[in-house]
Amino acid sequence: MQPVARAAASGVTSGNPVLLLAEGLNVPDDLLYTDDGTVLVGEHGDGHIARVGGPAGLVRLPQVIPEAEGIAQMDGVTYIADQFHARVLALTESGVRTVVQLQPVPSGDNLDGIAANGGLLVIPDSPHGTILFADATGKIVRRESGFSRPEGVWVNPTGQTGPWLVADANANAVYSLRNAGGHDLVAGNLPGVDDVVRADDGHVIVILPSPGRLFDVTAGQDIARGLRNPQGLGFDAAQNLLVTESDNGRLDLVVRSFAITTPPANVKLAPGQTICFGVLRAPGFTDPVQIETVVNGAPVADPDGDLPGKILPAACHESSCSVTLVLNSGAKRVYAWFTYRD
């Protein structure tokens, strides 16, 4: 059984493949890539948290947070920025609990894209021009003021080097934080910059919502154009870029290394039949890719050049079964899920 082409994100132009991961989201905003290969997306329109990926493709968590904004995880706990109520919430089995309560403003444009690292929650108190640093109990242990409207922060979540970064929308600028306090200008002339990340190669990348651009600040060039109000930005485990399009209700993937192509959903297999999967490569990415893990199946062959890889799914005694496939290329890792039936 052969793989099929992945759906492209229509209307987006880029020198890299741009894939559609999910559509029909309700005003998607900030996002968080998680350790199991799925992506959490805050749906600002109705307060749901969507989980994109996994065998089901898309599910929504039971908790509802008005105007869900930034998402962070720390020590196994997921934290959500509730912009409407100007607070940071922790998800619990039975609902939510308030960790940090901020002073709201009449406009409702309160806190934005939170992050976590080093045992600290990093919280842009956007309307008050301040970055707050809180521990897991909600105690504020440090403040960094002097911003116009900080909306996104980057805190080297997977061990990247370099100072932490702040995207200041009203200042049209990105700043770096000093360890001892204070901040420095990294780049200006970035209209309405909403979020910022730093790639493993050191490049600083931002989203510009009104122009609809994904922009490499370090290289001084666009990575993608034609995005409709991009709001969330992050990396997967292969340094591919994840970006939400708020006005399109979509989650897109800009392939900077490689992605996996799989067969159609719930494909029917004969006993002992293998499934082929392909590798979609970014321009210039030629590194070898290997099978790392197959859940509910067995590896048969790694992909080789233009030849697809192969796995043998386990026997399926249900109306539909699923396989989790993990490929790696050095430190880069990509997940895929597909369903089948015997």
C-alpha positions as CSV (number, residue, x, y, z in Angstrom):
1,M,0.0,0.0,0.0
2,Q,1.6,3.3,-1.2
3,P,1.6,6.7,0.5
4,V,-0.3,9.7,-0.8
5,A,0.6,13.3,-1.1
6,R,0.0,15.4,2.0
7,A,-2.6,18.3,1.7
8,A,-0.9,21.6,1.1
9,A,-1.9,24.9,2.8
10,S,-3.7,26.7,0.0
11,G,-2.9,30.4,-0.5
12,V,0.5,30.2,1.2
13,T,3.6,30.8,-0.9
14,S,7.0,29.6,0.2
15,G,10.2,28.0,-1.0
16,N,9.5,25.2,1.4
17,P,6.6,22.7,1.4
18,V,3.7,24.1,3.5
19,L,1.4,21.4,4.7
20,L,-2.1,21.6,6.2
21,L,-2.2,19.8,9.5
22,A,-5.7,20.9,10.7
23,E,-8.6,23.1,9.5
24,G,-11.9,24.1,11.0
25,L,-10.3,25.4,14.2
26,N,-12.2,28.3,15.9
27,V,-9.9,31.3,15.7
28,P,-6.7,29.3,16.5
29,D,-4.1,31.3,18.4
30,D,-1.0,30.1,20.3
31,L,0.3,26.6,20.1
32,L,2.6,24.1,21.9
33,Y,4.3,21.1,20.4
34,T,4.4,18.3,22.9
35,D,6.7,15.3,23.6
36,D,4.3,12.8,22.1
37,G,4.4,14.6,18.7
38,T,1.0,16.2,19.0
39,V,0.3,19.9,19.0
40,L,-1.9,21.8,21.4
41,V,-3.7,24.8,19.9
42,G,-5.7,27.4,21.8
43,E,-9.0,28.2,20.1
44,H,-9.5,31.8,21.0
45,G,-13.0,31.9,19.5
46,D,-14.6,29.4,21.9
47,G,-12.0,28.6,24.5
48,H,-11.3,25.1,23.5
49,I,-7.9,23.5,23.5
50,A,-7.4,21.3,20.4
51,R,-4.9,18.5,20.3
52,V,-3.8,18.0,16.7
53,G,-2.1,14.7,15.8
54,G,-2.4,11.2,17.2
55,P,-4.6,8.4,15.8
56,A,-7.8,10.5,16.0
57,G,-6.2,13.4,14.1
58,L,-7.9,16.1,16.1
59,V,-9.6,16.0,19.5
60,R,-10.6,18.8,22.0
61,L,-9.7,18.7,25.7
62,P,-12.7,18.9,28.0
63,Q,-11.6,22.1,29.7
64,V,-12.9,25.4,28.3
65,I,-10.9,28.6,28.9
66,P,-12.4,31.9,27.6
67,E,-10.1,33.4,25.0
68,A,-7.4,30.7,25.3
69,E,-4.1,32.2,24.5
70,G,-0.6,31.0,25.3
71,I,0.1,27.4,26.3
72,A,3.1,26.1,28.3
73,Q,4.0,22.8,30.1
74,M,6.2,22.4,33.1
75,D,6.8,19.3,35.3
76,G,3.9,17.5,33.6
77,V,1.4,20.3,34.1
78,T,-0.2,22.2,31.2
79,Y,-0.7,25.9,31.7
80,I,-3.1,28.1,29.6
81,A,-3.3,31.9,29.4
82,D,-6.9,33.0,29.9
83,Q,-6.8,36.4,28.2
84,F,-10.4,37.3,29.0
85,H,-9.8,37.0,32.8
86,A,-6.1,38.0,32.8
87,R,-4.9,34.9,34.5
88,V,-2.8,31.8,34.0
89,L,-4.6,28.5,34.6
90,A,-3.3,25.0,35.2
91,L,-5.3,22.1,33.7
92,T,-6.4,19.5,36.2
93,E,-8.3,16.2,35.8
94,S,-11.5,17.8,36.9
95,G,-11.1,21.3,35.3
96,V,-8.7,24.2,35.9
97,R,-7.1,26.0,38.8
98,T,-5.8,29.6,38.9
99,V,-2.0,29.9,39.3
100,V,-1.4,33.6,38.6
101,Q,-4.1,36.4,38.6
102,L,-3.1,39.6,36.9
103,Q,-4.7,43.0,36.9
104,P,-7.2,43.1,33.9
105,V,-7.7,46.1,31.7
106,P,-11.2,47.3,30.4
107,S,-10.3,46.5,26.8
108,G,-9.9,42.8,27.6
109,D,-6.5,42.7,25.8
110,N,-4.7,41.1,28.7
111,L,-1.8,38.6,28.9
112,D,-0.7,36.7,25.8
113,G,1.8,34.0,24.8
114,I,3.2,32.4,27.9
115,A,6.2,30.0,28.0
116,A,8.1,27.9,30.6
117,N,11.7,26.9,31.3
118,G,14.0,26.4,34.2
119,G,11.1,25.9,36.7
120,L,9.6,29.3,35.8
121,L,6.5,30.4,33.9
122,V,7.3,33.4,31.7
123,I,4.2,35.6,31.3
124,P,3.8,38.7,29.1
125,D,1.6,41.0,31.1
126,S,1.0,42.7,27.8
127,P,-1.1,45.8,28.6
128,H,1.3,46.8,31.4
129,G,4.4,46.4,29.3
130,T,6.0,43.8,31.7
131,I,7.4,40.3,31.6
132,L,6.7,38.3,34.8
133,F,8.5,35.3,36.0
134,A,6.5,33.0,38.3
135,D,7.2,29.7,40.0
136,A,4.8,26.7,39.9
137,T,3.0,28.1,43.0
138,G,2.3,31.4,41.2
139,K,4.7,33.4,43.2
140,I,6.2,36.2,41.0
141,V,10.0,36.0,41.5
142,R,11.1,38.6,38.9
143,R,9.8,41.4,36.7
144,E,11.2,42.9,33.5
145,S,9.5,46.1,32.5
146,G,9.9,48.8,29.9
147,F,8.1,47.1,27.0
148,S,5.3,48.6,25.0
149,R,3.1,45.5,24.5
150,P,5.0,42.2,24.8
151,E,3.0,39.4,23.2
152,G,5.3,36.5,22.6
153,V,8.3,35.0,24.4
154,W,10.9,32.5,23.5
155,V,12.8,30.7,26.3
156,N,15.0,28.1,24.6
157,P,12.6,25.3,25.6
158,T,14.8,22.5,24.1
159,G,18.2,23.7,25.1
160,Q,19.0,26.2,22.4
161,T,21.7,28.7,23.2
162,G,21.3,32.5,23.3
163,P,19.3,34.9,25.4
164,W,15.5,34.6,25.8
165,L,13.5,36.7,23.4
166,V,10.5,39.0,23.6
167,A,8.2,40.0,20.7
168,D,6.8,43.5,21.3
169,A,3.8,44.1,19.0
170,N,3.4,47.8,19.7
171,A,7.1,48.5,19.4
172,N,7.3,46.5,16.2
173,A,10.5,44.9,17.7
174,V,12.1,41.9,19.1
175,Y,14.2,42.2,22.3
176,S,16.6,39.9,24.1
177,L,16.6,39.6,27.9
178,R,19.8,40.0,29.9
179,N,20.4,37.4,32.7
180,A,21.0,40.2,35.2
181,G,18.0,42.3,34.2
182,G,17.4,44.7,31.3
183,H,16.9,44.0,27.7
184,D,18.4,44.8,24.3
185,L,17.0,45.4,20.8
186,V,17.5,42.5,18.5
187,A,15.5,43.9,15.5
188,G,13.0,46.6,14.7
189,N,10.7,47.5,11.8
190,L,8.7,44.3,12.4
191,P,5.1,45.5,12.0
192,G,2.9,44.1,14.8
193,V,5.3,41.2,15.6
194,D,3.3,38.7,17.6
195,D,5.5,35.8,18.3
196,V,9.2,34.8,18.0
197,V,11.3,31.7,18.0
198,R,15.0,30.9,17.6
199,A,16.0,27.9,15.4
200,D,18.8,25.5,16.3
201,D,21.0,27.3,13.7
202,G,20.5,30.6,15.6
203,H,18.2,32.2,13.2
204,V,15.5,34.4,14.8
205,I,12.1,33.9,13.2
206,V,8.9,35.9,13.7
207,I,5.3,36.1,12.6
208,L,3.8,39.4,11.3
209,P,0.0,39.0,11.5
210,S,-1.3,41.9,9.4
211,P,1.1,41.4,6.4
212,G,0.6,37.6,6.8
213,R,4.3,36.8,6.8
214,L,6.6,34.3,8.4
215,F,9.9,36.2,8.5
216,D,13.5,35.1,9.1
217,V,14.9,38.2,11.0
218,T,18.5,36.9,10.8
219,A,18.5,36.2,7.1
220,G,16.3,39.3,6.3
221,Q,13.9,37.3,4.1
222,D,10.4,35.8,4.2
223,I,9.9,32.1,4.8
224,A,6.3,32.2,3.9
225,R,3.7,34.7,2.6
226,G,-0.1,34.7,2.2
227,L,-0.8,33.6,5.8
228,R,-4.2,34.9,7.0
229,N,-3.5,36.5,10.4
230,P,-0.8,34.2,11.7
231,Q,-0.9,34.1,15.5
232,G,0.9,31.0,16.9
233,L,4.5,29.9,16.1
234,G,6.6,27.0,17.2
235,F,8.8,24.1,16.1
236,D,8.2,20.4,15.9
237,A,11.0,18.0,16.9
238,A,12.5,18.2,13.4
239,Q,12.8,22.0,13.4
240,N,9.8,22.3,11.0
241,L,7.8,25.4,11.7
242,L,4.3,25.2,13.1
243,V,2.1,28.3,12.5
244,T,-1.6,29.0,13.1
245,E,-3.7,31.0,10.7
246,S,-6.3,32.6,12.9
247,D,-8.6,33.9,10.1
248,N,-8.3,30.6,8.1
249,G,-9.0,28.4,11.1
250,R,-5.9,26.3,10.2
251,L,-2.7,24.9,11.6
252,D,0.1,24.7,9.0
253,L,3.5,23.1,8.9
254,V,6.4,24.7,7.0
255,V,8.8,21.8,6.2
256,R,12.4,22.9,6.9
257,S,13.8,19.3,7.2
258,F,11.4,16.4,6.5
259,A,7.9,15.2,7.0
260,I,6.2,11.8,6.5
261,T,3.6,10.8,3.9
262,T,1.3,8.0,4.7
263,P,-1.5,5.9,3.0
264,P,-5.2,7.0,3.0
265,A,-7.1,6.7,6.3
266,N,-8.5,3.3,7.3
267,V,-6.9,1.6,4.4
268,K,-7.9,-2.1,3.9
269,L,-5.0,-4.6,4.0
270,A,-4.7,-8.2,3.1
271,P,-3.1,-10.5,5.8
272,G,0.6,-9.9,6.0
273,Q,0.5,-6.9,3.7
274,T,3.0,-4.1,4.3
275,I,2.4,-0.4,4.3
276,C,4.7,2.0,2.5
277,F,5.4,5.5,3.8
278,G,7.3,8.3,2.1
279,V,9.5,11.2,3.2
280,L,8.8,14.7,2.0
281,R,12.1,16.7,2.1
282,A,12.7,20.4,2.3
283,P,14.9,21.8,-0.4
284,G,18.6,21.0,0.4
285,F,17.8,18.4,3.1
286,T,19.5,15.2,2.0
287,D,20.4,13.6,5.4
288,P,19.4,9.9,5.8
289,V,16.1,9.1,7.6
290,Q,15.6,5.9,9.6
291,I,12.7,4.2,11.4
292,E,13.0,4.8,15.2
293,T,9.8,3.4,16.6
294,V,6.7,1.5,15.3
295,V,3.9,1.1,17.7
296,N,1.4,-1.7,16.8
297,G,3.6,-2.9,14.0
298,A,7.1,-3.8,13.0
299,P,9.7,-2.0,10.8
300,V,10.5,-3.7,7.4
301,A,12.7,-1.2,5.5
302,D,14.0,2.4,6.0
303,P,13.3,4.9,3.3
304,D,16.2,5.1,0.8
305,G,16.4,8.1,-1.5
306,D,13.2,8.1,-3.5
307,L,12.2,4.7,-2.3
308,P,9.6,4.6,0.4
309,G,10.0,2.9,3.7
310,K,7.9,-0.1,4.8
311,I,6.3,-1.3,8.0
312,L,4.2,-4.4,8.8
313,P,1.1,-3.5,10.9
314,A,-0.1,-5.9,13.5
315,A,-3.2,-7.9,12.8
316,C,-6.4,-5.8,13.3
317,H,-9.4,-7.4,14.9
318,E,-11.4,-4.1,15.1
319,S,-13.2,-1.9,12.6
320,S,-10.1,0.3,12.6
321,C,-6.6,0.1,14.1
322,S,-3.8,2.6,14.2
323,V,0.0,2.6,13.9
324,T,2.3,5.2,15.4
325,L,5.4,5.7,13.3
326,V,8.5,7.7,14.5
327,L,11.3,8.5,12.1
328,N,14.6,10.2,12.9
329,S,17.5,11.9,11.2
330,G,20.2,12.6,13.7
331,A,18.5,14.6,16.5
332,K,15.5,15.4,14.3
333,R,12.3,13.4,15.0
334,V,9.0,13.2,13.1
335,Y,5.8,11.5,14.2
336,A,3.0,10.1,12.0
337,W,-0.2,8.1,12.6
338,F,-2.3,6.2,10.2
339,T,-5.3,3.9,10.5
340,Y,-6.0,0.6,8.7
341,R,-8.3,-2.5,8.8
342,D,-7.8,-6.1,7.8
